Each structure stands twice: as structure tokens, then as C-alpha cells.
Amino acid sequence: MTQFWKKVKEALQEGAEAMREGATTVAEKTQEAINIGNLKLQIHNLNRTTEGHFTELGGRVYHLIQEKAPRVYRDLEVKKLIEKVKGLEEKIEGAEKEIERLQGKELEKEKQAETRPRGEKGG
């Protein structure tokens, strides 16, 4: 085979490899974006549930005060609602940390890709 055709063949192989790597990168970034989007939706839903519990808690406290209850904070329903809110806050915090982790992971991959010599595979 002539030198020219060897160069053409090598160029085509490099191009095909670059396309495969690009497609893999797009697929990975798409999946990460989906994961982050799902976590943000989960946080939104948890916030709405928390809001509902706060509304219920406020109504209960108002009712107890109207009845001149001696110790509102000892009411079992008030305690139960407060525990539900605390549990939701923990779930929200966990989802937010997972988003930060995923975003940090993505930034690290981008930094590695920028410092990697051209044509070298990442991993």
C-alpha cells in the first residue's frame, strides 16, 4: 500500500475513534443530566410535601391555642408533624448532596479531558 493510502486509512481510523469517544461522552453527560433532573424533581416534591405538613402543623397549633391548651409542644399530633418535617429535611439534604456530588464528578471529568493529550482515551 502506498504511503498516501496508509495516511488516509490512519486518518479515517482516528476519526472513527473520535466519533465513538464523542458518542460515549454525549451518552454519559445525558445520563448525568437526567439523574440531576430527577433529583431536582424529587427535591421539589419533598418541598411541596413539607409545605403541606407546615400548613397542617400551623392549623393544629392554632387550634390548640384557641382551646388554650397548656403545652402545645407536647401535643402528639404536633410532635408527629415535626418528625415528618425533620425526615423530609434529611431527604432533601441527601438529594442536594447527591446533586453536588454528581456535578463535582462532572467537573472533574471535564478537567481531566482538558489536560489529557489529544487522542488519549479517558477512564
N, C-alpha and C positions, 0 to 999 in steps of 0.2 A: 504494500500500500504506500502511496506517496506521502511525503511529509505533510502536504496540504490536507489530505483526507484524514490523516491522524489528528491534526489540529481541529478539523471540523467535528470529528467524532468526539473528541475530548470536550469541546465547547458544548456540544449537544448534551453530553452526559452531565456536565456541570450544571447546565440549565435545567435539566430534568430533576437533578438532585435539589437544586434551589427551589424549584416548584413544589417538590414533596415536602421540604422543610417548611416552606411558606404555608402550605395547606395544613400541616400539623400545627403550626403556630396559631393559625386562624381558629382551628377547632379548639385548641386549648383555651385561647382567650375567650371564645364564645361560651364555653362551658363555665369558665370562671365568672363571666358576666352574668350568666344565668343563675349560678349559685349565689352571687351577691344580690341579685334582684330578688330571689326567693327569700333570702334572709331579711331584706328590707321590707318585703311584704309581710313576713312573719312579725317583724317589729311593729309595723303599722297595726296589724290585727291585735297584737298584745296590748298596744297602747289604747286601742278602742275598748278592749275588754276592761282594762284598768280604769278607763274613764267611766265606764258603766258601774264598776264597783265603788268608785269615789262618789258617784251620784247616789247610789244606794246607801253608802255609808253616811253621807250628808243627810239624807232623808231620815235614816234611823236615829242619828244624833239629834236632829231637830225634833223628832217625835219624842225621844226620851227627855229632852229639855222641856218640851211642852208639858210633859207629865210630871215634871220636877223630880226626875229620877236622881237619887243621891250621888251615884257614881257611874257616869256614862261609860267610862273606860273599862268598867267591869262587866258590861253587858256582853253576853256570849255572842250575839249577832255582830256586834261591833268588833269584837276580837277576831271572829271568823273572817269578816271582810278585810280587816287589816292584814291578816295572814295571807289571804288570797292576793292582795296587792303586793305584799313583800315577795311572794313566789313569782308573780308576773314580772316584778322589777328585776329579779335574778335572771329570769329567762331573757328579758330584753338586754340586760348587760352581757349575757353569754353570747347572744346573737351579734351584738355590736363588736365584741371582741373577735368573733369569728370573721366578721367583715374586715376588721383591721388586719387580721392575720392573712386573709386572702389577698387583700390589697398590698400588704407588705411583701408577700410572696411574689406577686406580680411585679412589683418594683424591683425586687432582687433579680428576677429573671431578665428584666429589661436591662439592668446594669450589666449583667453577665453577657448578654448579647452584644452590648455596645463595646465591651472590652475584648471580646473574642475575635481572633483574626478571621478574616473573611474566608468562607469555605469550610471552617471548622465546625463540627457538629456540637450542639449543646447537650447538656444532660443532667 
